[in-house]
Amino acid sequence: MEELLTAKEVAKLLRVNEKKVYELIRKEGIPSVRVSGKWLFPKKELMGWLKERVELGRDLLLVGSDDPLIMRFLGEYARKKDFQSVVFYSAIGSEAGLRCLREGKADGCCCHMLDVESGEYNIPFLKRSFPEGAVVAIVLWYRRQGLILKKGNPLGIKGLKDVQTKGARFVNRKPGSGTRLLVDWVLSQEGIRPEELRGYHEEASSHLEVALRILLGEADVGIGIEYVAHLFGLDFLPLREERFDLVLSEKVWGTRKVKDFLDFILQSQKTLSLPGYSFRDLGKVILV
């Protein structure tokens, strides 16, 4: 029997709110059936509908890194009534996101990949992975990455070396994420072997999950962004500022759906002041 999804499950899958799902039923013919007054959605047909819309060029399919701010913008954009396209996002990590973009399975990828040789973000990876002119990188923002600590930093941790020597319980991020890449680079710089870090293989899927584990006492310290530490009332020790880019296929660069989404971000950020974020180069285009 074909799997049926609820409106709530579809909203989570498409990264939109439930009201937008019902709007898609009325206006866009999203595959659905009504059973006893409740809307259900056949998953196989739904995925086919999504693929068809993306191929027709109406909607924008983005993948990549976990970031609370991009999720916030996506939610606000979905509530706008005057845009004809929908932006779908899957937070699968920077590395997997770039692979999807390279294979033509996505229109764009949000990423923050540190090249350890040059110290530059994203561009060296793009030059190695894509033919010249195949993608365009747009700077979205900078954000501070570092150690998220219990309130008051009771263990007196001043860096990853202290996490090792004091046996603090660490929570990491998953392989393939830009954040995990940063952890591995800092460990190599400080001469620490991964197995010497208690909890190196304890992996969280998002910055929010890292902070939650610390708040609940399941870990003493983790890797994440300053903004999330601030949200949870936790301490933060900065390690590095990183650039967060949106990498787009040249096939969609310059289209109305991309212009609408980028213009929306440019306008929305003017009223924002978030700890750990900087918008100093927002919208800057880097040709690869």
PLY file of the C-alpha trace (Angstrom):
ply
format ascii 1.0
element vertex 288
property float x
property float y
property float z
element edge 287
property int vertex1
property int vertex2
end_header
0.00 0.00 0.00
1.32 3.42 -0.94
2.53 5.58 1.93
0.23 8.49 2.75
1.48 11.63 4.45
-0.44 14.09 6.60
-0.44 17.84 5.93
1.96 18.30 8.84
4.37 15.73 7.40
4.20 17.34 3.94
4.88 20.76 5.46
7.97 19.37 7.19
9.13 17.62 4.00
8.72 20.75 1.86
9.97 23.17 4.54
6.78 25.25 4.42
4.01 25.88 6.94
0.75 23.90 6.90
-1.24 26.85 5.51
1.02 26.79 2.45
0.25 23.08 1.94
-3.50 23.79 1.75
-2.79 26.68 -0.60
-0.87 24.27 -2.84
-3.93 21.99 -2.90
-6.19 24.84 -4.04
-3.87 26.60 -6.46
-1.25 24.15 -7.66
-2.92 20.75 -7.69
-0.56 19.01 -5.31
-1.43 15.25 -5.29
-3.90 14.71 -2.44
-7.00 12.83 -1.35
-9.61 13.70 1.26
-10.54 10.90 3.63
-13.17 11.54 6.33
-12.56 15.26 6.05
-8.80 14.94 6.38
-6.30 15.66 3.60
-3.75 12.92 2.89
-0.93 12.94 0.34
0.44 9.88 -1.54
4.19 10.19 -1.06
5.26 8.67 -4.40
2.96 10.96 -6.41
3.99 13.93 -4.27
7.68 13.40 -5.02
6.87 13.07 -8.73
4.91 16.32 -8.62
7.81 18.10 -6.93
10.33 16.76 -9.46
8.11 17.84 -12.36
7.69 21.38 -11.00
11.42 21.80 -10.49
12.15 20.48 -13.99
9.62 22.92 -15.45
11.56 25.68 -13.77
8.77 27.04 -11.61
10.28 26.31 -8.20
13.72 26.44 -6.63
15.23 23.35 -5.04
18.04 24.13 -2.62
20.11 21.78 -0.47
23.08 22.05 1.84
24.08 23.19 5.28
21.99 23.47 8.41
21.57 27.12 9.34
18.82 28.65 11.52
18.80 31.87 9.56
18.27 30.30 6.13
15.42 28.31 7.66
13.92 31.51 9.05
14.08 33.23 5.66
12.54 30.19 3.95
9.63 30.19 6.38
8.98 33.90 5.92
9.29 33.63 2.13
6.77 30.77 2.06
4.19 33.00 3.77
4.46 35.67 1.08
1.49 35.70 -1.28
3.05 37.67 -4.13
5.69 35.15 -5.26
4.81 32.56 -7.89
7.59 30.11 -7.05
8.21 27.98 -3.97
11.68 27.45 -2.50
12.26 23.94 -1.15
15.24 23.19 1.09
16.85 20.01 2.37
19.55 20.35 5.04
21.77 17.42 4.04
25.14 19.04 4.76
27.57 21.06 2.65
29.42 18.14 1.08
26.33 16.14 0.12
24.67 19.35 -1.07
27.49 20.16 -3.48
27.38 16.59 -4.76
23.64 16.96 -5.49
24.30 20.23 -7.28
27.08 18.65 -9.35
24.80 15.75 -10.31
22.01 18.11 -11.35
19.67 17.04 -8.54
19.37 20.57 -7.08
19.38 24.17 -8.30
21.63 25.44 -5.54
23.55 24.61 -2.39
24.20 26.57 0.80
27.66 25.72 2.07
30.57 26.70 4.33
33.45 24.43 3.36
36.86 25.42 4.75
39.80 24.67 2.47
42.54 23.87 4.97
45.38 24.66 2.56
44.29 28.17 1.56
42.09 29.05 4.54
39.42 30.16 2.07
35.81 29.09 2.16
33.94 27.26 -0.62
35.64 28.61 -3.76
38.56 26.10 -3.81
36.04 23.23 -3.53
33.94 24.67 -6.35
36.95 25.05 -8.64
37.92 21.43 -8.04
34.38 20.06 -8.42
32.77 22.03 -11.26
33.75 23.08 -14.79
34.55 26.77 -15.19
31.36 28.83 -15.41
29.08 25.99 -14.27
28.17 27.64 -10.96
28.00 31.07 -9.36
28.55 31.75 -5.65
26.58 34.45 -3.83
27.74 35.52 -0.40
24.87 35.37 2.09
26.50 36.09 5.44
29.34 35.40 7.82
28.77 33.57 11.08
30.92 32.77 14.09
31.54 29.10 14.78
32.95 27.92 18.07
32.44 25.93 21.23
29.02 25.98 22.88
29.43 25.55 26.65
27.29 25.20 29.73
26.21 28.50 31.26
29.11 29.96 33.24
31.60 27.52 31.66
32.00 25.49 34.90
34.89 23.43 33.50
36.85 26.54 32.53
37.27 25.40 28.92
39.30 27.75 26.72
39.66 25.58 23.61
39.53 22.05 22.23
42.79 21.25 24.02
40.96 21.78 27.34
38.11 19.57 26.13
40.70 16.83 25.65
42.74 17.28 28.84
39.71 17.75 31.11
37.80 14.80 29.65
34.78 16.95 28.90
31.87 15.27 27.12
31.89 16.60 23.55
29.14 16.50 20.92
30.25 16.69 17.29
28.51 17.17 13.94
28.06 14.57 11.21
30.76 13.77 8.61
30.29 15.76 5.41
29.14 18.89 7.22
31.19 22.07 7.02
31.17 22.22 10.82
32.71 18.73 11.12
35.39 19.82 8.64
36.22 22.76 10.91
36.49 20.49 13.98
38.90 18.16 12.18
41.03 21.09 11.04
41.27 22.58 14.55
42.17 19.17 15.99
44.97 18.74 13.46
46.24 22.26 14.18
46.40 21.49 17.91
47.88 18.02 17.50
44.86 16.21 18.97
43.86 12.80 17.61
40.08 12.35 17.20
40.05 9.34 19.52
41.50 11.54 22.29
38.36 13.67 22.30
35.66 12.15 24.50
32.53 12.17 22.40
34.16 12.78 19.00
31.80 10.18 17.50
28.75 11.57 19.32
27.08 13.31 16.36
24.24 15.80 16.19
22.38 16.69 13.02
22.05 20.43 13.67
23.32 23.37 15.70
20.06 23.35 17.65
20.53 19.71 18.61
24.07 20.40 19.86
22.82 23.21 22.11
19.87 21.15 23.35
22.13 18.26 24.39
24.28 20.66 26.40
21.25 22.34 27.97
19.87 18.93 29.02
23.18 17.89 30.54
23.92 15.18 27.99
27.19 16.90 27.00
29.51 19.53 28.45
30.59 21.17 25.20
29.85 21.03 21.49
30.58 22.72 18.20
28.10 25.24 16.82
27.32 28.84 15.98
27.13 31.76 18.40
23.54 32.61 17.52
22.27 29.23 18.75
24.30 29.46 21.97
22.65 32.86 22.55
19.16 31.41 21.90
19.66 28.73 24.57
21.36 31.00 27.10
24.65 29.08 26.87
28.25 30.29 26.83
30.19 30.55 23.60
33.89 30.47 22.75
34.61 31.57 19.15
36.95 29.53 16.99
36.50 31.01 13.52
34.30 33.26 11.42
33.11 31.48 8.29
31.50 32.62 5.07
28.12 31.10 4.23
27.49 31.08 0.47
24.63 30.14 -1.81
26.08 28.32 -4.82
23.75 28.28 -7.82
23.80 26.41 -11.10
24.40 28.76 -14.01
21.16 27.33 -15.47
19.08 29.12 -12.83
21.34 32.11 -12.17
19.56 35.20 -13.47
16.08 33.67 -13.42
13.11 35.42 -11.84
12.73 32.80 -9.10
16.33 33.35 -7.95
16.03 37.12 -8.18
12.83 37.11 -6.10
14.38 34.98 -3.36
17.63 36.96 -3.16
15.79 40.30 -3.20
13.63 39.03 -0.35
16.70 38.15 1.74
18.35 41.50 0.95
15.27 43.39 2.12
14.58 41.19 5.16
18.08 41.36 6.64
17.90 45.15 6.95
15.79 44.77 10.08
17.90 42.00 11.60
20.66 42.20 14.18
21.59 38.70 15.29
24.47 37.66 17.57
27.25 35.98 15.61
26.03 36.99 12.13
27.45 39.63 9.78
25.81 40.71 6.51
28.69 42.88 5.31
29.01 41.20 1.88
25.43 40.02 1.42
24.65 39.65 -2.29
28.27 39.77 -3.47
28.66 37.59 -6.58
31.73 35.39 -7.03
32.22 33.90 -10.49
33.86 30.48 -10.39
0 1
1 2
2 3
3 4
4 5
5 6
6 7
7 8
8 9
9 10
10 11
11 12
12 13
13 14
14 15
15 16
16 17
17 18
18 19
19 20
20 21
21 22
22 23
23 24
24 25
25 26
26 27
27 28
28 29
29 30
30 31
31 32
32 33
33 34
34 35
35 36
36 37
37 38
38 39
39 40
40 41
41 42
42 43
43 44
44 45
45 46
46 47
47 48
48 49
49 50
50 51
51 52
52 53
53 54
54 55
55 56
56 57
57 58
58 59
59 60
60 61
61 62
62 63
63 64
64 65
65 66
66 67
67 68
68 69
69 70
70 71
71 72
72 73
73 74
74 75
75 76
76 77
77 78
78 79
79 80
80 81
81 82
82 83
83 84
84 85
85 86
86 87
87 88
88 89
89 90
90 91
91 92
92 93
93 94
94 95
95 96
96 97
97 98
98 99
99 100
100 101
101 102
102 103
103 104
104 105
105 106
106 107
107 108
108 109
109 110
110 111
111 112
112 113
113 114
114 115
115 116
116 117
117 118
118 119
119 120
120 121
121 122
122 123
123 124
124 125
125 126
126 127
127 128
128 129
129 130
130 131
131 132
132 133
133 134
134 135
135 136
136 137
137 138
138 139
139 140
140 141
141 142
142 143
143 144
144 145
145 146
146 147
147 148
148 149
149 150
150 151
151 152
152 153
153 154
154 155
155 156
156 157
157 158
158 159
159 160
160 161
161 162
162 163
163 164
164 165
165 166
166 167
167 168
168 169
169 170
170 171
171 172
172 173
173 174
174 175
175 176
176 177
177 178
178 179
179 180
180 181
181 182
182 183
183 184
184 185
185 186
186 187
187 188
188 189
189 190
190 191
191 192
192 193
193 194
194 195
195 196
196 197
197 198
198 199
199 200
200 201
201 202
202 203
203 204
204 205
205 206
206 207
207 208
208 209
209 210
210 211
211 212
212 213
213 214
214 215
215 216
216 217
217 218
218 219
219 220
220 221
221 222
222 223
223 224
224 225
225 226
226 227
227 228
228 229
229 230
230 231
231 232
232 233
233 234
234 235
235 236
236 237
237 238
238 239
239 240
240 241
241 242
242 243
243 244
244 245
245 246
246 247
247 248
248 249
249 250
250 251
251 252
252 253
253 254
254 255
255 256
256 257
257 258
258 259
259 260
260 261
261 262
262 263
263 264
264 265
265 266
266 267
267 268
268 269
269 270
270 271
271 272
272 273
273 274
274 275
275 276
276 277
277 278
278 279
279 280
280 281
281 282
282 283
283 284
284 285
285 286
286 287
